[in-house]
Amino acid sequence: MGSAMTSSATVNYHVHKDERQCFELDAGGIAGNLISPELAPTRVSVADMRAEAEPVRFERDAVEFAQAPGAVRDFTGDSWKDLYDQELTALLMDRLGVQEVVVFDHTVRIDDPKAIRKPARNVHSDYSEDGAKHRLIDLLGTEKAAEWSGGHFAFINVWRPVEHPINSAPLGFVRPSSVASDDWILLDLIYPDRKGQIMGLVGNPAHAWVYQSKMTPDEVVFFNIYDNQGLPSIAHSALDMVEDPNVTTIRKSIESRTLVRY
């Protein structure tokens, strides 16, 4: 059983440098054009949570996999958004006991060189602390952001396969308990019209990687990006690995960003 529970995959870690590093998105005004800082491709072993007796739990590990069949199957156009936002809100309220959910962004990713948004193949988390605080104000306005800041709020992402079970480039996560604080570096995210900040992760042999094999469109993984009461942000990345070389379906997923109030 032991060997079946672990696979190996390649991930692209960030590297420590003296100067601040950045990603340029849609560089030169070309949609999908990405200029990346230096990355270090690294082979890692990944534990498959389907086979593990002890699942990862959100409140301890900042990530959790769940069965969550929904009515939305087709994510083209915009007509699905209201219903899907309702489903995500119900899911997070039910699973995490949150009081309020603001769903503010959806990204459909397709693992195809021609796709505008491809899977993110760098080990990262979506916000620095500053980035999260600015986003809170962007989304709620100064007054309401101050009110939420007085309580417990968090940014949580929900990721779901689209159309087919995931056979290649699944989403993997590093258990926060295996990450040292100086493994994180601050990265600028430069868009043609705005600037953001994310956190990149530098390689460390102590990192414990997890994923769930062959996730289906009826399953989701929800994971913590920023929590003002200290639940760690979780590093994640697409894993370069293939489950079954005879399956040729293209990896398609939707990732939704939410702001929640506990």
Long-range contacts (C-beta under 8 A, 24 or more apart in sequence): 1-51, 4-48, 4-51, 5-47, 5-48, 5-51, 5-52, 6-45, 6-46, 6-47, 6-48, 7-45, 7-46, 7-48, 7-213, 7-241, 8-43, 8-44, 8-45, 8-46, 8-241, 9-43, 9-44, 9-46, 9-172, 9-209, 9-211, 9-239, 9-240, 9-241, 10-41, 10-42, 10-43, 10-44, 10-239, 10-240, 10-241, 11-41, 11-42, 11-44, 11-121, 11-123, 11-172, 11-209, 11-237, 11-239, 11-240, 12-39, 12-40, 12-41, 12-42, 12-121, 12-122, 12-123, 12-237, 13-39, 13-40, 13-42, 13-122, 13-123, 13-201, 13-202, 13-203, 14-38, 14-39, 14-40, 14-122, 14-123, 14-124, 14-185, 14-187, 14-200, 14-201, 14-202, 15-39, 15-40, 15-202, 16-185, 16-202, 20-186, 20-187, 20-188, 21-185, 21-187, 21-188, 21-200, 22-187, 22-188, 22-189, 22-190, 23-187, 23-188, 23-189, 23-190, 23-198, 24-190, 25-189, 25-190, 25-191, 26-191, 26-192, 29-192, 31-116, 32-115, 32-116, 32-117, 32-118, 36-122, 37-187, 37-200, 39-122, 40-203, 42-203, 44-207, 44-209, 45-209, 46-172, 46-209, 46-210, 46-211, 46-239, 46-241, 47-208, 47-209, 47-210, 47-211, 48-210, 48-211, 48-212, 48-213, 49-210, 49-211, 49-212, 50-212, 50-213, 50-214, 51-213, 52-210, 56-173, 56-175, 56-210, 58-95, 58-96, 58-222, 58-223, 58-224, 59-231, 61-175, 61-176, 61-177, 61-210, 61-234, 62-176, 62-223, 62-224, 62-231, 62-232, 62-233, 62-234, 63-173, 63-210, 63-221, 63-222, 63-223, 63-224, 63-234, 63-236, 64-95, 64-221, 64-222, 64-223, 65-212, 65-215, 65-219, 65-220, 65-221, 66-91, 66-95, 66-219, 66-220, 66-221, 66-222, 67-218, 67-219, 68-160, 68-218, 68-219, 68-220, 69-218, 70-218, 73-163, 73-217, 75-106, 75-108, 75-162, 75-254, 81-106, 84-256, 88-158, 88-256, 88-258, 91-158, 91-220, 91-222, 92-156, 92-158, 92-222, 92-258, 92-260, 95-222, 96-156, 96-222, 96-260, 96-262, 97-262, 98-260, 98-261, 98-262, 99-261, 99-262, 100-260, 100-261, 101-258, 101-259, 101-260, 102-139, 102-140, 102-258, 102-259, 102-260, 103-256, 103-257, 103-258, 104-139, 104-257, 104-258, 104-259, 105-256, 105-257, 106-254, 106-255, 106-256, 106-257, 107-254, 107-255, 107-256, 108-162, 108-252, 108-253, 108-254, 109-251, 109-252, 109-253, 109-254, 109-255, 110-250, 110-251, 110-252, 111-168, 111-169, 111-238, 111-250, 111-251, 111-252, 112-250, 119-169, 119-171, 119-238, 119-251, 119-253, 120-237, 120-238, 121-169, 121-237, 121-238, 121-240, 122-200, 122-237, 123-174, 123-200, 123-201, 123-235, 123-236, 123-237, 124-187, 124-198, 124-199, 124-200, 124-201, 124-235, 124-236, 124-237, 125-184, 125-198, 125-199, 125-201, 125-225, 125-233, 125-234, 125-235, 125-236, 126-155, 126-157, 126-198, 126-225, 126-226, 126-257, 127-155, 127-196, 127-197, 127-198, 127-199, 127-225, 127-226, 127-233, 128-186, 128-197, 128-198, 128-199, 129-226, 130-197, 131-196, 131-197, 131-198, 131-226, 132-225, 132-226, 132-228, 135-259, 136-259, 139-259, 140-259, 148-261, 149-228, 151-261, 151-262, 152-227, 152-228, 152-229, 152-261, 152-262, 153-227, 153-228, 153-259, 153-260, 153-261, 153-262, 154-224, 154-225, 154-226, 154-227, 154-228, 154-229, 154-231, 154-259, 154-260, 154-262, 155-224, 155-225, 155-226, 155-227, 155-257, 155-258, 155-259, 155-260, 156-222, 156-223, 156-224, 156-225, 156-258, 156-260, 157-222, 157-223, 157-225, 157-255, 157-256, 157-257, 157-258, 158-220, 158-221, 158-222, 158-255, 158-256, 158-258, 159-220, 159-221, 159-222, 159-223, 159-253, 159-254, 159-255, 159-256, 160-217, 160-219, 160-220, 160-253, 160-254, 160-255, 160-256, 161-215, 161-216, 161-217, 161-219, 161-251, 161-252, 161-253, 162-217, 162-252, 162-253, 162-254, 163-217, 163-249, 163-252, 164-217, 164-249, 164-250, 164-252, 165-214, 165-215, 165-216, 165-217, 165-249, 166-214, 166-215, 166-216, 166-243, 166-251, 166-253, 167-214, 167-242, 167-243, 167-244, 167-247, 167-249, 167-251, 168-241, 168-242, 168-243, 168-251, 169-238, 169-239, 169-240, 169-241, 169-251, 170-211, 170-212, 170-213, 170-215, 170-238, 170-239, 170-241, 170-243, 170-251, 171-211, 171-221, 171-236, 171-237, 171-238, 171-239, 171-253, 172-209, 172-210, 172-211, 172-236, 172-237, 172-238, 172-239, 173-209, 173-210, 173-211, 173-221, 173-223, 173-234, 173-235, 173-236, 174-201, 174-207, 174-208, 174-209, 174-210, 174-234, 174-235, 174-236, 175-207, 175-208, 175-209, 175-210, 176-232, 176-233, 176-234, 177-208, 178-204, 178-206, 178-207, 178-208, 179-204, 179-206, 179-207, 179-232, 179-235, 180-204, 180-206, 183-207, 199-233, 199-235, 201-235, 209-239, 211-239, 213-243, 214-243, 225-257, 229-262
